[in-house]
């Protein structure tokens, strides 16, 4: 669902149907409505008043900044670029864990960080788009900020996810995020002309709100019941593959040697960062 999200969102924005920040209001607002509408599926939990500020901060980095930068960046770059750079989050999480959580950095992990950032820089500087009006450098930079924001969110949210059920956590986080994004996208939302929408645009928006936002966010905690967190996180690396294939099929992007080299460096970096050291006996 996340993989399809890149091309569908790009097509809607590139066609001039919905601008980036208006799209965020539709996405976050729609998901918020669904989370609260079906909140009865989760347990009734009492929220510690001190945790409301934590929900607010999690919403700021995990949804508001994260999605605003993602959609604005996607407006200027390509689906393949966006999906590849987004996977650099685990490397950023490693760096922040070392700084804020005092986790140990090994030489292999440092090498992985260097490879990952080298790939991101190559993709940002030398990557090109099929659309001449795209600004790849700006778009890729915003996607990098998006990945950084999500990495901060992962560090901050660790205690909250252990304390509250996912249904409780998600409904409050999305509500706070919806309030945050309204000022940014309200004027763009008023510019939307529904009469210009075709069936594909309606389908794309519905899929992104229901599938790539609501259902995808619910599937993660369900998966965590049956799998280790490290196993679940590995599936993020399938996103560029799905996003790339779908974008090429839809004619929204193409594959070049620069993209292959940059993606290879990022994936090599991620492999070195996430590889567990062998224990000698």
Secondary structure, 3 states (H helix, E strand, C coil): CHHHHHHHHHHHHHCCCCCHHHHHHHHHHHHHHHHHHCHHHCCCCCCCCCHHHHHHHHHHHHHHHHHHHHHHHHHHCCHHHHHHHHCCHHHHHHHHHHHHCCCCCCHHHHHHHHHHHHHHHHHHHHCCCCCCCCCHHHHHHHHHHHHHHHHHHHHHHHHHHHHCCHHHHHHHHHHHHHHHHHHHHHHHHHCCCHHHCCHHHHHHHHHHHHHHHHHHHHHHHHHHHHCCHHHHHHHHHHHHHHHHHHHHHHCCCCCCHHHHHHHHHHHHHHHHHHCCCCCCC
